[in-house]
Amino acid sequence: MSGHGAPDVEPVDCSDLRVAVVAAQWHTEVMEGLVAGARRALAAYSVVDATVVRVPGTFELPIVAAELALTHHAVVALGVVVRGGTPHFDYVCSAATDGLTRVALDSGVPVGFGVLTCDDDAQALDRAGLEGSSEDKGYEATAAALLTARTLATLRDD
């Protein structure tokens, strides 16, 4: 189980942060669950006016995340790639992971990694934060970005 060992973190006030969520459109049901999870986390952390942008697929997340990082304190990237019978899965997963990491390191803005890389649709649905899901990766990725942005703000104030 991938959620095993997750920290139990209480939400903190992040109402002063500008936050953006960029979400892919493929796998509609899973993506709606991830976006809903992100919205639940934003509410729990007192972020009331986040920017939400949709892109065609997971491959497009890094370029839009890079643009959003210019004007936001935190960016959350949400997508899903389901393994198929071709190397497409490996290429898209690698490009998204490497690209989003580069955005965070080059911009100094935390990027919440909410990209599901699953063997099948059932695994994606189980992580999407839907009713009956065992995990809520949209919420988790958003909380991680917010907490990291809060930590960076503290470090940069010194």
C-alpha positions as CSV (number, residue, x, y, z in Angstrom):
1,M,0.0,0.0,0.0
2,S,1.6,3.3,-1.1
3,G,-0.1,5.4,1.6
4,H,1.5,3.4,4.4
5,G,3.7,5.6,6.6
6,A,2.2,8.9,5.5
7,P,2.6,11.7,8.1
8,D,-0.4,12.9,10.1
9,V,-0.2,16.7,9.5
10,E,-2.6,19.3,10.8
11,P,-3.5,22.0,8.3
12,V,-1.9,25.4,8.9
13,D,-3.1,28.8,7.7
14,C,-1.9,29.4,4.2
15,S,-4.4,32.2,3.3
16,D,-1.6,34.6,2.4
17,L,-0.2,32.3,-0.3
18,R,-1.1,32.5,-4.0
19,V,-1.6,28.9,-5.2
20,A,-2.3,27.4,-8.6
21,V,-3.5,24.0,-9.6
22,V,-2.8,22.6,-13.0
23,A,-4.7,19.5,-13.9
24,A,-4.8,17.2,-16.9
25,Q,-8.0,16.3,-18.7
26,W,-7.4,12.6,-19.6
27,H,-9.2,10.0,-17.4
28,T,-12.1,12.3,-16.4
29,E,-13.4,10.4,-13.4
30,V,-9.9,10.1,-11.8
31,M,-9.0,13.7,-12.6
32,E,-12.3,15.1,-11.1
33,G,-11.4,13.2,-7.9
34,L,-7.9,14.6,-7.8
35,V,-9.1,18.2,-8.4
36,A,-11.8,17.8,-5.7
37,G,-9.1,16.5,-3.3
38,A,-7.0,19.6,-4.1
39,R,-10.0,21.8,-3.4
40,R,-10.6,20.1,-0.1
41,A,-6.9,20.7,0.9
42,L,-7.1,24.3,-0.2
43,A,-10.1,24.9,2.0
44,A,-8.5,23.1,4.9
45,Y,-5.4,25.3,4.6
46,S,-7.6,28.5,4.3
47,V,-6.7,29.2,0.6
48,V,-9.8,30.7,-0.8
49,D,-8.8,32.0,-4.3
50,A,-6.6,29.5,-6.0
51,T,-6.1,29.5,-9.8
52,V,-7.2,26.3,-11.5
53,V,-6.0,25.6,-15.0
54,R,-6.8,22.5,-17.1
55,V,-4.4,21.2,-19.8
56,P,-4.9,18.4,-22.3
57,G,-2.7,15.7,-20.6
58,T,0.0,14.9,-18.1
59,F,2.7,15.7,-20.6
60,E,1.6,19.3,-20.7
61,L,1.8,19.9,-16.9
62,P,5.4,21.1,-16.7
63,I,5.2,23.9,-19.2
64,V,2.0,25.4,-17.6
65,A,3.4,24.8,-14.1
66,A,6.5,26.7,-15.1
67,E,4.4,29.7,-16.2
68,L,2.3,29.6,-13.0
69,A,5.4,29.4,-10.9
70,L,6.2,32.9,-12.1
71,T,3.3,34.4,-10.2
72,H,2.4,31.9,-7.4
73,H,3.9,30.7,-4.1
74,A,3.0,27.1,-4.8
75,V,1.8,25.1,-7.8
76,V,0.0,21.7,-7.7
77,A,0.3,19.4,-10.7
78,L,-2.4,16.8,-11.1
79,G,-2.4,14.1,-13.7
80,V,-2.7,10.4,-14.4
81,V,-1.0,8.0,-16.7
82,V,-2.2,4.4,-17.0
83,R,0.2,1.8,-18.3
84,G,-0.7,0.5,-21.7
85,G,1.0,-1.9,-24.2
86,T,3.5,0.7,-25.6
87,P,6.4,2.6,-24.1
88,H,4.2,5.8,-24.1
89,F,3.7,5.2,-20.3
90,D,7.4,5.4,-19.6
91,Y,8.0,8.5,-21.8
92,V,5.1,10.5,-20.4
93,C,5.9,9.5,-16.7
94,S,9.5,10.4,-17.1
95,A,8.8,13.7,-18.9
96,A,6.2,14.8,-16.4
97,T,8.4,13.9,-13.4
98,D,11.6,15.4,-14.7
99,G,9.8,18.5,-16.0
100,L,7.9,19.2,-12.8
101,T,11.1,18.7,-10.7
102,R,12.9,21.1,-13.0
103,V,10.1,23.7,-12.5
104,A,10.5,23.5,-8.8
105,L,14.3,23.7,-8.7
106,D,14.6,26.4,-11.4
107,S,11.9,28.6,-10.0
108,G,12.3,28.0,-6.3
109,V,8.5,27.4,-6.1
110,P,7.2,24.2,-4.6
111,V,5.4,21.9,-7.0
112,G,3.0,19.4,-5.5
113,F,3.4,16.2,-7.4
114,G,-0.1,14.7,-7.8
115,V,0.6,12.6,-10.9
116,L,-0.7,9.1,-10.6
117,T,1.4,6.5,-12.5
118,C,-0.7,3.4,-12.4
119,D,-0.7,-0.1,-13.9
120,D,-4.5,0.0,-14.5
121,D,-7.6,2.1,-14.0
122,A,-8.5,0.4,-10.7
123,Q,-5.2,1.6,-9.1
124,A,-5.9,5.2,-10.3
125,L,-9.4,5.2,-9.0
126,D,-8.2,3.9,-5.6
127,R,-5.9,6.9,-5.3
128,A,-8.2,9.6,-6.7
129,G,-9.9,10.5,-3.5
130,L,-13.3,9.4,-4.7
131,E,-15.9,7.7,-2.5
132,G,-14.4,4.2,-1.8
133,S,-10.8,5.3,-2.7
134,S,-8.2,4.3,-0.1
135,E,-6.1,7.4,-0.8
136,D,-6.6,11.1,-1.8
137,K,-3.5,12.1,-3.8
138,G,-5.0,15.4,-4.9
139,Y,-5.3,16.4,-1.2
140,E,-1.9,15.0,-0.4
141,A,-0.1,16.8,-3.2
142,T,-1.8,20.1,-2.4
143,A,-1.0,19.8,1.3
144,A,2.7,19.0,0.5
145,A,3.0,22.1,-1.8
146,L,1.4,24.4,0.8
147,L,3.5,23.1,3.7
148,T,6.7,23.4,1.6
149,A,5.7,27.0,0.5
150,R,5.2,27.8,4.2
151,T,8.6,26.3,5.1
152,L,10.3,28.3,2.3
153,A,8.7,31.5,3.4
154,T,10.0,30.9,6.9
155,L,13.5,30.2,5.7
156,R,13.5,33.2,3.3
157,D,12.4,35.6,6.1
158,D,15.6,35.0,8.1
